[in-house]
Amino acid sequence: MTDRHVLHATFTLQPTYAAAPARVFAAWADPAAKARWFAGREAEHELDFRIGGRESAYRAADGSNPAMRFESVYQDIVPDQRIVYSSTLRAGDALATVSLTTIEFRPAAEGTELILTEQGTFLDGYEDPSWREEGTSSQLAALAAELEPSS
């Protein structure tokens, strides 16, 4: 039997990007761009970017890891300023996390300061808060690469 327990955690990441807030925001709103930096090549990704719209990313099981499904609902969108969404992550058939994420886009001398705050409920040990923070940090690094000018 699974050990039933709940762990609550909050983390904030604050990268700065050498691009205007509108450009950084667009990388979250454009389905093709978001699929590249958020989901990666191995995942199926769908994005309906509007208040009440949904996003999903699915990665099939790969031997030692179960299938993973990430689903979000957009609760608030203020163009070029803020995105708020609620999400679930399933590992196989098990609900692993439920979270609320707020993204703020602030003009900075270097371009855009992005402030991502995630408040998570981690269930039954299927995911650890440090894993989520590390994964989100990797996605934000991929966003930086997405925003680099093409040569």
Summary of the structure (lengths in Angstrom):
residues: 151
radius of gyration: 15.6
end to end distance: 54.2
largest distance: 54.2
contacts: 432
relative contact order: 0.24
helix: 25%
strand: 46%
